[in-house]
């Protein structure tokens, strides 16, 4: 990577970044294309399961989820306005 480039790399370690989220099994996200663009999210840390749909915008490099949110911790629930806009 050139010295003056606009690229960077972050190599996190848990000890230095434990403030991000508590350690734990946050669950799983399963995407499938059976009958549509579907997503199933098992929020193991939150004790809930969500089923929804997703759309990938390849030009903007974004994903929109409806009816489900990505894996996250409980403290983030009161902060994030739109979990579906990732």
N, CA, C and O atoms as a CHARMM CRD file, in Angstrom:
* protein
*
  344
    1    1 UNK  N      0.85700  -1.17200   0.00000 PROA 1      0.00000
    2    1 UNK  CA     0.00000   0.00000   0.00000 PROA 1      0.00000
    3    1 UNK  C      0.90400   1.23700   0.00000 PROA 1      0.00000
    4    1 UNK  O      1.80300   1.34200   0.83500 PROA 1      0.00000
    5    2 UNK  N      0.67700   2.17000  -0.92400 PROA 2      0.00000
    6    2 UNK  CA     1.48800   3.38800  -0.98000 PROA 2      0.00000
    7    2 UNK  C      1.36800   4.20100   0.30700 PROA 2      0.00000
    8    2 UNK  O      0.31500   4.21700   0.94500 PROA 2      0.00000
    9    3 UNK  N      2.43700   4.86400   0.67600 PROA 3      0.00000
   10    3 UNK  CA     2.48400   5.63400   1.91000 PROA 3      0.00000
   11    3 UNK  C      1.42600   6.73100   1.95800 PROA 3      0.00000
   12    3 UNK  O      0.85800   6.98800   3.01900 PROA 3      0.00000
   13    4 UNK  N      1.15400   7.37700   0.83900 PROA 4      0.00000
   14    4 UNK  CA     0.19200   8.48200   0.80400 PROA 4      0.00000
   15    4 UNK  C     -1.19800   8.04300   0.35100 PROA 4      0.00000
   16    4 UNK  O     -1.98800   8.87300  -0.09900 PROA 4      0.00000
   17    5 UNK  N     -1.50400   6.77600   0.46100 PROA 5      0.00000
   18    5 UNK  CA    -2.79800   6.28100  -0.01300 PROA 5      0.00000
   19    5 UNK  C     -3.90600   6.60700   0.99000 PROA 5      0.00000
   20    5 UNK  O     -3.64600   7.02700   2.11800 PROA 5      0.00000
   21    6 UNK  N     -5.13100   6.40300   0.55000 PROA 6      0.00000
   22    6 UNK  CA    -6.29800   6.65400   1.39400 PROA 6      0.00000
   23    6 UNK  C     -6.82800   5.34100   1.97500 PROA 6      0.00000
   24    6 UNK  O     -8.02700   5.20400   2.21800 PROA 6      0.00000
   25    7 UNK  N     -5.95000   4.40000   2.19000 PROA 7      0.00000
   26    7 UNK  CA    -6.33300   3.10200   2.74300 PROA 7      0.00000
   27    7 UNK  C     -5.75400   2.95400   4.13300 PROA 7      0.00000
   28    7 UNK  O     -4.71800   3.53600   4.45600 PROA 7      0.00000
   29    8 UNK  N     -6.44400   2.15600   4.96400 PROA 8      0.00000
   30    8 UNK  CA    -5.93800   1.91300   6.30100 PROA 8      0.00000
   31    8 UNK  C     -6.36200   0.53000   6.74200 PROA 8      0.00000
   32    8 UNK  O     -7.25800  -0.08200   6.16000 PROA 8      0.00000
   33    9 UNK  N     -5.72100   0.06200   7.75100 PROA 9      0.00000
   34    9 UNK  CA    -6.00400  -1.26900   8.27200 PROA 9      0.00000
   35    9 UNK  C     -6.10900  -1.19000   9.78500 PROA 9      0.00000
   36    9 UNK  O     -5.27900  -0.55700  10.43800 PROA 9      0.00000
   37   10 UNK  N     -7.12700  -1.83100  10.34200 PROA 10     0.00000
   38   10 UNK  CA    -7.31700  -1.86500  11.78900 PROA 10     0.00000
   39   10 UNK  C     -7.25700  -3.31100  12.21500 PROA 10     0.00000
   40   10 UNK  O     -8.05700  -4.12900  11.76100 PROA 10     0.00000
   41   11 UNK  N     -6.33200  -3.63200  13.06900 PROA 11     0.00000
   42   11 UNK  CA    -6.18700  -4.98900  13.57500 PROA 11     0.00000
   43   11 UNK  C     -6.54900  -4.98200  15.05700 PROA 11     0.00000
   44   11 UNK  O     -5.67200  -4.88000  15.91500 PROA 11     0.00000
   45   12 UNK  N     -7.84800  -5.09100  15.35600 PROA 12     0.00000
   46   12 UNK  CA    -8.29500  -4.97900  16.74400 PROA 12     0.00000
   47   12 UNK  C     -7.92300  -6.18400  17.59200 PROA 12     0.00000
   48   12 UNK  O     -7.79800  -7.30500  17.09900 PROA 12     0.00000
   49   13 UNK  N     -7.75400  -5.92500  18.85800 PROA 13     0.00000
   50   13 UNK  CA    -7.60800  -6.99500  19.84100 PROA 13     0.00000
   51   13 UNK  C     -8.68300  -6.75800  20.90000 PROA 13     0.00000
   52   13 UNK  O     -9.09300  -5.62000  21.12500 PROA 13     0.00000
   53   14 UNK  N     -9.13500  -7.82000  21.54600 PROA 14     0.00000
   54   14 UNK  CA   -10.22400  -7.68000  22.51900 PROA 14     0.00000
   55   14 UNK  C     -9.80100  -6.83400  23.71100 PROA 14     0.00000
   56   14 UNK  O    -10.57300  -5.99200  24.17100 PROA 14     0.00000
   57   15 UNK  N     -8.59400  -7.04000  24.21700 PROA 15     0.00000
   58   15 UNK  CA    -8.12900  -6.32700  25.40900 PROA 15     0.00000
   59   15 UNK  C     -8.18000  -4.80800  25.21700 PROA 15     0.00000
   60   15 UNK  O     -8.58300  -4.08100  26.12400 PROA 15     0.00000
   61   16 UNK  N     -7.77800  -4.33900  24.05300 PROA 16     0.00000
   62   16 UNK  CA    -7.75600  -2.90700  23.79600 PROA 16     0.00000
   63   16 UNK  C     -9.08000  -2.33300  23.32900 PROA 16     0.00000
   64   16 UNK  O     -9.21600  -1.11500  23.21300 PROA 16     0.00000
   65   17 UNK  N    -10.05400  -3.18300  23.05900 PROA 17     0.00000
   66   17 UNK  CA   -11.32600  -2.70900  22.51100 PROA 17     0.00000
   67   17 UNK  C    -12.53700  -3.32600  23.19500 PROA 17     0.00000
   68   17 UNK  O    -13.60500  -3.42000  22.59000 PROA 17     0.00000
   69   18 UNK  N    -12.38800  -3.74200  24.43400 PROA 18     0.00000
   70   18 UNK  CA   -13.49100  -4.39900  25.14200 PROA 18     0.00000
   71   18 UNK  C    -14.67000  -3.45500  25.38800 PROA 18     0.00000
   72   18 UNK  O    -15.75900  -3.91000  25.73600 PROA 18     0.00000
   73   19 UNK  N    -14.46700  -2.16100  25.21200 PROA 19     0.00000
   74   19 UNK  CA   -15.53400  -1.18100  25.38200 PROA 19     0.00000
   75   19 UNK  C    -16.58500  -1.29100  24.27600 PROA 19     0.00000
   76   19 UNK  O    -17.71300  -0.83300  24.45800 PROA 19     0.00000
   77   20 UNK  N    -16.23900  -1.88800  23.13900 PROA 20     0.00000
   78   20 UNK  CA   -17.17100  -1.96000  22.01400 PROA 20     0.00000
   79   20 UNK  C    -18.46000  -2.69600  22.36300 PROA 20     0.00000
   80   20 UNK  O    -19.55500  -2.15100  22.22500 PROA 20     0.00000
   81   21 UNK  N    -18.32000  -3.93900  22.81700 PROA 21     0.00000
   82   21 UNK  CA   -19.46000  -4.77700  23.17600 PROA 21     0.00000
   83   21 UNK  C    -18.97900  -5.86100  24.12200 PROA 21     0.00000
   84   21 UNK  O    -17.82500  -6.28000  24.03400 PROA 21     0.00000
   85   22 UNK  N    -19.83000  -6.32400  25.02400 PROA 22     0.00000
   86   22 UNK  CA   -19.43200  -7.41500  25.91300 PROA 22     0.00000
   87   22 UNK  C    -19.11600  -8.67700  25.11300 PROA 22     0.00000
   88   22 UNK  O    -19.69600  -8.90100  24.05000 PROA 22     0.00000
   89   23 UNK  N    -18.21300  -9.48800  25.61200 PROA 23     0.00000
   90   23 UNK  CA   -17.89000 -10.75200  24.96200 PROA 23     0.00000
   91   23 UNK  C    -19.09300 -11.67600  25.03700 PROA 23     0.00000
   92   23 UNK  O    -19.80700 -11.68000  26.04000 PROA 23     0.00000
   93   24 UNK  N    -19.32400 -12.44900  24.00100 PROA 24     0.00000
   94   24 UNK  CA   -20.43400 -13.39300  24.01700 PROA 24     0.00000
   95   24 UNK  C    -20.75600 -13.91700  22.64100 PROA 24     0.00000
   96   24 UNK  O    -20.18200 -13.47100  21.64800 PROA 24     0.00000
   97   25 UNK  N    -21.66800 -14.86000  22.57800 PROA 25     0.00000
   98   25 UNK  CA   -22.16300 -15.41600  21.32000 PROA 25     0.00000
   99   25 UNK  C    -23.36600 -14.58000  20.90300 PROA 25     0.00000
  100   25 UNK  O    -24.44600 -14.70900  21.48000 PROA 25     0.00000
  101   26 UNK  N    -23.18400 -13.73900  19.91700 PROA 26     0.00000
  102   26 UNK  CA   -24.25000 -12.83900  19.48800 PROA 26     0.00000
  103   26 UNK  C    -25.26000 -13.51000  18.57100 PROA 26     0.00000
  104   26 UNK  O    -26.30600 -12.92600  18.28800 PROA 26     0.00000
  105   27 UNK  N    -24.98000 -14.71000  18.10300 PROA 27     0.00000
  106   27 UNK  CA   -25.93700 -15.44200  17.29200 PROA 27     0.00000
  107   27 UNK  C    -25.47500 -15.63700  15.87500 PROA 27     0.00000
  108   27 UNK  O    -24.28200 -15.79300  15.61200 PROA 27     0.00000
  109   28 UNK  N    -26.43800 -15.62800  14.94600 PROA 28     0.00000
  110   28 UNK  CA   -26.11500 -15.88700  13.54200 PROA 28     0.00000
  111   28 UNK  C    -27.07600 -15.14400  12.62600 PROA 28     0.00000
  112   28 UNK  O    -28.19700 -14.80500  13.00400 PROA 28     0.00000
  113   29 UNK  N    -26.59700 -14.90000  11.40100 PROA 29     0.00000
  114   29 UNK  CA   -27.40500 -14.29400  10.34900 PROA 29     0.00000
  115   29 UNK  C    -27.33500 -15.23100   9.15100 PROA 29     0.00000
  116   29 UNK  O    -26.24500 -15.56500   8.68400 PROA 29     0.00000
  117   30 UNK  N    -28.49100 -15.65700   8.65100 PROA 30     0.00000
  118   30 UNK  CA   -28.53200 -16.56700   7.51000 PROA 30     0.00000
  119   30 UNK  C    -29.28600 -15.89900   6.36700 PROA 30     0.00000
  120   30 UNK  O    -30.45400 -15.53700   6.50300 PROA 30     0.00000
  121   31 UNK  N    -28.60000 -15.74300   5.24400 PROA 31     0.00000
  122   31 UNK  CA   -29.18900 -15.15900   4.04400 PROA 31     0.00000
  123   31 UNK  C    -29.55300 -16.29400   3.08800 PROA 31     0.00000
  124   31 UNK  O    -28.79800 -17.25600   2.95500 PROA 31     0.00000
  125   32 UNK  N    -30.71000 -16.18800   2.41800 PROA 32     0.00000
  126   32 UNK  CA   -31.03700 -17.16200   1.37800 PROA 32     0.00000
  127   32 UNK  C    -31.83900 -16.47900   0.27900 PROA 32     0.00000
  128   32 UNK  O    -32.39800 -15.39900   0.47100 PROA 32     0.00000
  129   33 UNK  N    -31.88100 -17.13000  -0.87300 PROA 33     0.00000
  130   33 UNK  CA   -32.59300 -16.59800  -2.03400 PROA 33     0.00000
  131   33 UNK  C    -33.72300 -17.52900  -2.45700 PROA 33     0.00000
  132   33 UNK  O    -34.10200 -17.54800  -3.62800 PROA 33     0.00000
  133   34 UNK  N    -34.25700 -18.29000  -1.53100 PROA 34     0.00000
  134   34 UNK  CA   -35.34500 -19.23100  -1.81200 PROA 34     0.00000
  135   34 UNK  C    -36.67400 -18.48200  -1.77200 PROA 34     0.00000
  136   34 UNK  O    -37.19500 -18.18100  -0.69800 PROA 34     0.00000
  137   35 UNK  N    -37.21600 -18.18600  -2.95000 PROA 35     0.00000
  138   35 UNK  CA   -38.48200 -17.46300  -3.01900 PROA 35     0.00000
  139   35 UNK  C    -38.35600 -15.97700  -2.74700 PROA 35     0.00000
  140   35 UNK  O    -39.36800 -15.30700  -2.54300 PROA 35     0.00000
  141   36 UNK  N    -37.16000 -15.44900  -2.73800 PROA 36     0.00000
  142   36 UNK  CA   -36.91500 -14.03700  -2.47500 PROA 36     0.00000
  143   36 UNK  C    -35.59800 -13.86500  -1.74100 PROA 36     0.00000
  144   36 UNK  O    -34.91200 -14.84300  -1.44100 PROA 36     0.00000
  145   37 UNK  N    -35.25200 -12.63100  -1.45500 PROA 37     0.00000
  146   37 UNK  CA   -34.01700 -12.32400  -0.71800 PROA 37     0.00000
  147   37 UNK  C    -34.36000 -12.28100   0.76600 PROA 37     0.00000
  148   37 UNK  O    -34.78900 -11.24800   1.27900 PROA 37     0.00000
  149   38 UNK  N    -34.17200 -13.39500   1.44800 PROA 38     0.00000
  150   38 UNK  CA   -34.59200 -13.55400   2.83800 PROA 38     0.00000
  151   38 UNK  C    -33.41600 -13.55300   3.79900 PROA 38     0.00000
  152   38 UNK  O    -32.30100 -13.93400   3.44300 PROA 38     0.00000
  153   39 UNK  N    -33.68500 -13.12100   5.01500 PROA 39     0.00000
  154   39 UNK  CA   -32.67900 -13.16700   6.07700 PROA 39     0.00000
  155   39 UNK  C    -33.34300 -13.63700   7.36900 PROA 39     0.00000
  156   39 UNK  O    -34.44300 -13.20800   7.71700 PROA 39     0.00000
  157   40 UNK  N    -32.65600 -14.51600   8.05700 PROA 40     0.00000
  158   40 UNK  CA   -33.06800 -14.97900   9.38600 PROA 40     0.00000
  159   40 UNK  C    -31.95800 -14.61100  10.35200 PROA 40     0.00000
  160   40 UNK  O    -30.80000 -14.96900  10.13600 PROA 40     0.00000
  161   41 UNK  N    -32.30000 -13.90500  11.41000 PROA 41     0.00000
  162   41 UNK  CA   -31.30700 -13.46900  12.38600 PROA 41     0.00000
  163   41 UNK  C    -31.65600 -14.05300  13.74900 PROA 41     0.00000
  164   41 UNK  O    -32.74200 -13.81700  14.27900 PROA 41     0.00000
  165   42 UNK  N    -30.73200 -14.80800  14.30400 PROA 42     0.00000
  166   42 UNK  CA   -30.87500 -15.36100  15.64600 PROA 42     0.00000
  167   42 UNK  C    -30.05700 -14.48000  16.58100 PROA 42     0.00000
  168   42 UNK  O    -28.83300 -14.59200  16.63500 PROA 42     0.00000
  169   43 UNK  N    -30.73100 -13.60900  17.31200 PROA 43     0.00000
  170   43 UNK  CA   -30.07200 -12.70200  18.25400 PROA 43     0.00000
  171   43 UNK  C    -29.89600 -13.43000  19.59200 PROA 43     0.00000
  172   43 UNK  O    -30.69700 -13.24600  20.50800 PROA 43     0.00000
  173   44 UNK  N    -28.86300 -14.24600  19.70100 PROA 44     0.00000
  174   44 UNK  CA   -28.66000 -15.05800  20.90400 PROA 44     0.00000
  175   44 UNK  C    -28.50700 -14.19400  22.16000 PROA 44     0.00000
  176   44 UNK  O    -29.01700 -14.55900  23.21900 PROA 44     0.00000
  177   45 UNK  N    -27.82400 -13.07200  22.06000 PROA 45     0.00000
  178   45 UNK  CA   -27.60900 -12.20500  23.22100 PROA 45     0.00000
  179   45 UNK  C    -28.88000 -11.43700  23.61000 PROA 45     0.00000
  180   45 UNK  O    -29.02400 -11.02600  24.76100 PROA 45     0.00000
  181   46 UNK  N    -29.79100 -11.24200  22.66800 PROA 46     0.00000
  182   46 UNK  CA   -31.02000 -10.49300  22.93400 PROA 46     0.00000
  183   46 UNK  C    -32.21100 -11.41100  23.17300 PROA 46     0.00000
  184   46 UNK  O    -33.27800 -10.95000  23.57700 PROA 46     0.00000
  185   47 UNK  N    -32.03700 -12.70600  22.92500 PROA 47     0.00000
  186   47 UNK  CA   -33.11300 -13.66200  23.14900 PROA 47     0.00000
  187   47 UNK  C    -34.27200 -13.54200  22.17400 PROA 47     0.00000
  188   47 UNK  O    -35.42700 -13.72800  22.55900 PROA 47     0.00000
  189   48 UNK  N    -33.97600 -13.22900  20.90000 PROA 48     0.00000
  190   48 UNK  CA   -35.05400 -13.14500  19.91700 PROA 48     0.00000
  191   48 UNK  C    -34.56100 -13.60300  18.55000 PROA 48     0.00000
  192   48 UNK  O    -33.36200 -13.61400  18.27100 PROA 48     0.00000
  193   49 UNK  N    -35.51600 -13.97800  17.70700 PROA 49     0.00000
  194   49 UNK  CA   -35.24100 -14.38400  16.33000 PROA 49     0.00000
  195   49 UNK  C    -36.06800 -13.49200  15.42200 PROA 49     0.00000
  196   49 UNK  O    -37.24200 -13.23700  15.69100 PROA 49     0.00000
  197   50 UNK  N    -35.45000 -13.01400  14.33900 PROA 50     0.00000
  198   50 UNK  CA   -36.16200 -12.16500  13.38600 PROA 50     0.00000
  199   50 UNK  C    -36.06300 -12.77100  11.99100 PROA 50     0.00000
  200   50 UNK  O    -35.04300 -13.35300  11.62300 PROA 50     0.00000
  201   51 UNK  N    -37.14400 -12.62300  11.21800 PROA 51     0.00000
  202   51 UNK  CA   -37.16300 -13.03800   9.81900 PROA 51     0.00000
  203   51 UNK  C    -37.54200 -11.82400   9.00000 PROA 51     0.00000
  204   51 UNK  O    -38.50400 -11.12400   9.31600 PROA 51     0.00000
  205   52 UNK  N    -36.77800 -11.57500   7.94200 PROA 52     0.00000
  206   52 UNK  CA   -37.05200 -10.42100   7.11400 PROA 52     0.00000
  207   52 UNK  C    -36.52600 -10.61000   5.71000 PROA 52     0.00000
  208   52 UNK  O    -36.27100 -11.73000   5.26800 PROA 52     0.00000
  209   53 UNK  N    -36.36800  -9.50200   5.02200 PROA 53     0.00000
  210   53 UNK  CA   -35.84800  -9.51100   3.65900 PROA 53     0.00000
  211   53 UNK  C    -34.66600  -8.55600   3.57600 PROA 53     0.00000
  212   53 UNK  O    -34.44300  -7.73400   4.46500 PROA 53     0.00000
  213   54 UNK  N    -33.91300  -8.68600   2.48200 PROA 54     0.00000
  214   54 UNK  CA   -32.77600  -7.79400   2.28800 PROA 54     0.00000
  215   54 UNK  C    -32.66700  -7.40900   0.82600 PROA 54     0.00000
  216   54 UNK  O    -33.16000  -8.10800  -0.06000 PROA 54     0.00000
  217   55 UNK  N    -32.01000  -6.28000   0.59200 PROA 55     0.00000
  218   55 UNK  CA   -31.72800  -5.81100  -0.75300 PROA 55     0.00000
  219   55 UNK  C    -30.31200  -5.25600  -0.75900 PROA 55     0.00000
  220   55 UNK  O    -29.95300  -4.44900   0.09800 PROA 55     0.00000
  221   56 UNK  N    -29.51500  -5.68500  -1.71800 PROA 56     0.00000
  222   56 UNK  CA   -28.13800  -5.20200  -1.84100 PROA 56     0.00000
  223   56 UNK  C    -28.06400  -4.21100  -2.98700 PROA 56     0.00000
  224   56 UNK  O    -28.45800  -4.52500  -4.11100 PROA 56     0.00000
  225   57 UNK  N    -27.56100  -3.01300  -2.70800 PROA 57     0.00000
  226   57 UNK  CA   -27.32500  -1.99500  -3.73000 PROA 57     0.00000
  227   57 UNK  C    -25.84600  -2.05800  -4.08000 PROA 57     0.00000
  228   57 UNK  O    -25.00300  -1.57300  -3.32600 PROA 57     0.00000
  229   58 UNK  N    -25.53400  -2.65200  -5.21900 PROA 58     0.00000
  230   58 UNK  CA   -24.13100  -2.85300  -5.59100 PROA 58     0.00000
  231   58 UNK  C    -23.42800  -1.55100  -5.95900 PROA 58     0.00000
  232   58 UNK  O    -22.21200  -1.44300  -5.79900 PROA 58     0.00000
  233   59 UNK  N    -24.17200  -0.56300  -6.44800 PROA 59     0.00000
  234   59 UNK  CA   -23.54400   0.71100  -6.79400 PROA 59     0.00000
  235   59 UNK  C    -23.15600   1.49800  -5.54800 PROA 59     0.00000
  236   59 UNK  O    -22.06300   2.06000  -5.48300 PROA 59     0.00000
  237   60 UNK  N    -24.04400   1.53900  -4.56100 PROA 60     0.00000
  238   60 UNK  CA   -23.76100   2.27000  -3.32200 PROA 60     0.00000
  239   60 UNK  C    -23.02400   1.41600  -2.29200 PROA 60     0.00000
  240   60 UNK  O    -22.54600   1.92400  -1.27800 PROA 60     0.00000
  241   61 UNK  N    -22.93600   0.10300  -2.56900 PROA 61     0.00000
  242   61 UNK  CA   -22.28100  -0.84600  -1.65400 PROA 61     0.00000
  243   61 UNK  C    -22.94300  -0.82400  -0.27900 PROA 61     0.00000
  244   61 UNK  O    -22.28100  -0.71600   0.75300 PROA 61     0.00000
  245   62 UNK  N    -24.28300  -0.93000  -0.30100 PROA 62     0.00000
  246   62 UNK  CA   -25.05700  -0.94600   0.93700 PROA 62     0.00000
  247   62 UNK  C    -26.02300  -2.12900   0.92000 PROA 62     0.00000
  248   62 UNK  O    -26.29300  -2.71500  -0.12800 PROA 62     0.00000
  249   63 UNK  N    -26.52600  -2.45900   2.08400 PROA 63     0.00000
  250   63 UNK  CA   -27.56100  -3.47600   2.21100 PROA 63     0.00000
  251   63 UNK  C    -28.69600  -2.88100   3.03800 PROA 63     0.00000
  252   63 UNK  O    -28.46000  -2.20400   4.03900 PROA 63     0.00000
  253   64 UNK  N    -29.92400  -3.14000   2.61100 PROA 64     0.00000
  254   64 UNK  CA   -31.11700  -2.67400   3.32400 PROA 64     0.00000
  255   64 UNK  C    -31.83600  -3.92000   3.82600 PROA 64     0.00000
  256   64 UNK  O    -32.15900  -4.81400   3.04400 PROA 64     0.00000
  257   65 UNK  N    -32.08500  -3.97600   5.12400 PROA 65     0.00000
  258   65 UNK  CA   -32.80100  -5.09200   5.72600 PROA 65     0.00000
  259   65 UNK  C    -34.15400  -4.59600   6.21600 PROA 65     0.00000
  260   65 UNK  O    -34.24100  -3.53400   6.83300 PROA 65     0.00000
  261   66 UNK  N    -35.20800  -5.35800   5.94500 PROA 66     0.00000
  262   66 UNK  CA   -36.55400  -5.02700   6.39300 PROA 66     0.00000
  263   66 UNK  C    -37.07700  -6.18800   7.23200 PROA 66     0.00000
  264   66 UNK  O    -37.04900  -7.33700   6.79100 PROA 66     0.00000
  265   67 UNK  N    -37.55100  -5.89300   8.43200 PROA 67     0.00000
  266   67 UNK  CA   -38.09900  -6.92200   9.29900 PROA 67     0.00000
  267   67 UNK  C    -37.07600  -7.62800  10.16600 PROA 67     0.00000
  268   67 UNK  O    -37.42800  -8.49600  10.96400 PROA 67     0.00000
  269   68 UNK  N    -35.82600  -7.26700  10.01700 PROA 68     0.00000
  270   68 UNK  CA   -34.75700  -7.87100  10.81800 PROA 68     0.00000
  271   68 UNK  C    -33.61800  -6.86700  10.94800 PROA 68     0.00000
  272   68 UNK  O    -33.46200  -5.97900  10.10900 PROA 68     0.00000
  273   69 UNK  N    -32.83800  -7.01300  11.99100 PROA 69     0.00000
  274   69 UNK  CA   -31.68700  -6.13100  12.20000 PROA 69     0.00000
  275   69 UNK  C    -30.42800  -6.97800  12.30300 PROA 69     0.00000
  276   69 UNK  O    -30.49900  -8.14800  12.67700 PROA 69     0.00000
  277   70 UNK  N    -29.26800  -6.39800  11.97400 PROA 70     0.00000
  278   70 UNK  CA   -28.02400  -7.15100  12.10500 PROA 70     0.00000
  279   70 UNK  C    -27.71700  -7.44300  13.57100 PROA 70     0.00000
  280   70 UNK  O    -28.27600  -6.81100  14.46800 PROA 70     0.00000
  281   71 UNK  N    -26.83500  -8.39100  13.80600 PROA 71     0.00000
  282   71 UNK  CA   -26.43400  -8.73000  15.16900 PROA 71     0.00000
  283   71 UNK  C    -25.85700  -7.50600  15.86300 PROA 71     0.00000
  284   71 UNK  O    -25.06700  -6.76400  15.28000 PROA 71     0.00000
  285   72 UNK  N    -26.25600  -7.30300  17.10800 PROA 72     0.00000
  286   72 UNK  CA   -25.77400  -6.15300  17.87400 PROA 72     0.00000
  287   72 UNK  C    -26.00100  -6.41400  19.35600 PROA 72     0.00000
  288   72 UNK  O    -26.63600  -7.39600  19.74100 PROA 72     0.00000
  289   73 UNK  N    -25.47200  -5.52300  20.17400 PROA 73     0.00000
  290   73 UNK  CA   -25.64700  -5.63100  21.61700 PROA 73     0.00000
  291   73 UNK  C    -26.84000  -4.82200  22.09300 PROA 73     0.00000
  292   73 UNK  O    -27.28800  -3.91000  21.39900 PROA 73     0.00000
  293   74 UNK  N    -27.34800  -5.13900  23.24800 PROA 74     0.00000
  294   74 UNK  CA   -28.51400  -4.44800  23.81600 PROA 74     0.00000
  295   74 UNK  C    -28.28900  -2.94200  23.97800 PROA 74     0.00000
  296   74 UNK  O    -29.21200  -2.17300  23.71200 PROA 74     0.00000
  297   75 UNK  N    -27.09400  -2.48200  24.40700 PROA 75     0.00000
  298   75 UNK  CA   -26.90600  -1.03000  24.56500 PROA 75     0.00000
  299   75 UNK  C    -27.09700  -0.23900  23.27500 PROA 75     0.00000
  300   75 UNK  O    -27.43800   0.94300  23.33000 PROA 75     0.00000
  301   76 UNK  N    -26.88600  -0.85900  22.12200 PROA 76     0.00000
  302   76 UNK  CA   -27.01900  -0.14500  20.85500 PROA 76     0.00000
  303   76 UNK  C    -28.47900   0.06600  20.45600 PROA 76     0.00000
  304   76 UNK  O    -28.75600   0.89700  19.59100 PROA 76     0.00000
  305   77 UNK  N    -29.42000  -0.66300  21.06100 PROA 77     0.00000
  306   77 UNK  CA   -30.83400  -0.52000  20.69800 PROA 77     0.00000
  307   77 UNK  C    -31.34100   0.90400  20.88100 PROA 77     0.00000
  308   77 UNK  O    -32.15700   1.36000  20.08000 PROA 77     0.00000
  309   78 UNK  N    -30.90000   1.60800  21.88200 PROA 78     0.00000
  310   78 UNK  CA   -31.36600   2.96300  22.12100 PROA 78     0.00000
  311   78 UNK  C    -30.61200   4.02600  21.35000 PROA 78     0.00000
  312   78 UNK  O    -30.93300   5.21000  21.45200 PROA 78     0.00000
  313   79 UNK  N    -29.61700   3.62100  20.58300 PROA 79     0.00000
  314   79 UNK  CA   -28.76700   4.57600  19.87700 PROA 79     0.00000
  315   79 UNK  C    -29.04200   4.59300  18.37700 PROA 79     0.00000
  316   79 UNK  O    -29.13200   5.66300  17.77600 PROA 79     0.00000
  317   80 UNK  N    -29.17600   3.42400  17.77400 PROA 80     0.00000
  318   80 UNK  CA   -29.31400   3.30800  16.31900 PROA 80     0.00000
  319   80 UNK  C    -30.73900   3.65300  15.89600 PROA 80     0.00000
  320   80 UNK  O    -31.70400   3.12400  16.44700 PROA 80     0.00000
  321   81 UNK  N    -30.86200   4.54100  14.91700 PROA 81     0.00000
  322   81 UNK  CA   -32.16600   5.00200  14.45100 PROA 81     0.00000
  323   81 UNK  C    -32.79700   4.00700  13.48100 PROA 81     0.00000
  324   81 UNK  O    -33.99300   3.73200  13.56900 PROA 81     0.00000
  325   82 UNK  N    -32.00200   3.46500  12.55400 PROA 82     0.00000
  326   82 UNK  CA   -32.53700   2.58300  11.51100 PROA 82     0.00000
  327   82 UNK  C    -31.60600   1.39800  11.31600 PROA 82     0.00000
  328   82 UNK  O    -30.64500   1.48200  10.55200 PROA 82     0.00000
  329   83 UNK  N    -31.88300   0.29400  12.00100 PROA 83     0.00000
  330   83 UNK  CA   -31.04400  -0.90200  11.88700 PROA 83     0.00000
  331   83 UNK  C    -31.04300  -1.46900  10.47800 PROA 83     0.00000
  332   83 UNK  O    -30.08600  -2.14100  10.09500 PROA 83     0.00000
  333   84 UNK  N    -32.07700  -1.22000   9.70200 PROA 84     0.00000
  334   84 UNK  CA   -32.16400  -1.79900   8.36700 PROA 84     0.00000
  335   84 UNK  C    -31.26400  -1.15000   7.34900 PROA 84     0.00000
  336   84 UNK  O    -31.01400  -1.73900   6.29700 PROA 84     0.00000
  337   85 UNK  N    -30.76500   0.04300   7.61800 PROA 85     0.00000
  338   85 UNK  CA   -29.93700   0.79500   6.67500 PROA 85     0.00000
  339   85 UNK  C    -28.47700   0.62000   7.03800 PROA 85     0.00000
  340   85 UNK  O    -27.93200   1.36100   7.85600 PROA 85     0.00000
  341   86 UNK  N    -27.84900  -0.37000   6.41800 PROA 86     0.00000
  342   86 UNK  CA   -26.45900  -0.68500   6.76200 PROA 86     0.00000
  343   86 UNK  C    -25.55700  -0.39700   5.57800 PROA 86     0.00000
  344   86 UNK  O    -24.34500  -0.59600   5.66200 PROA 86     0.00000
